[in-house]
Amino acid sequence: MQNYVFVIDQNKEPLNPITPKRARELLTKQKAAVFRMYPVRYPENAKCRN
């Protein structure tokens, strides 16, 4: 299973996920910026299963 990076456009609309390699290239060329390191948020009162 390959990892993917979630991408949003300038209007904060979701785009197709891209590979980490492509994301690094965009960051290096300053064509992209990090919006959030951890996109998944869980409610504080949610119970986790072990």
N, C-alpha and C positions, 0 to 999 in steps of 0.2 A: 504494500500500500504506500503510495507516494504522498508526501505532505503537500499542502497547498496553502497559499497566502491569500487572504481575502482582500479585495481591492475595492475602493470607492472612488468615484470621480469628484470633480471640484464642487458639485452640488450635493455631495454626500449620498449619492445613489449607488447601490451595489453594482459591481461589474463581475465578470467571470473570474473565478479564482485562478491564480497563476502559480507557477512553481517558485520555490525559494530562490533558485538561480536567477530567474528572470526578475524577481523582486530586488535582489542584490544589484543587478545591472542597472535597474531604474534608479535605485538609491545612489549608486556611484555616479551616474550621469546627472544627478539632481533633477530627475524627471518625476520623482516621487518623494514622499515624506512619510514618516511613521505617524499614523493617527492614534493608534492605541496598541499597546503590546499584547494585551489579552482581551480579545473581542467577546469572549463568553462570560456572561455574568449570571450568577445564580442568586435568587432571592435569599436574604439573610435568614429567613425562617424556614427555608427548605431543609429537609432531612436527607442526609446522604446514606446510601446503603453501603455496607461493607461486604 
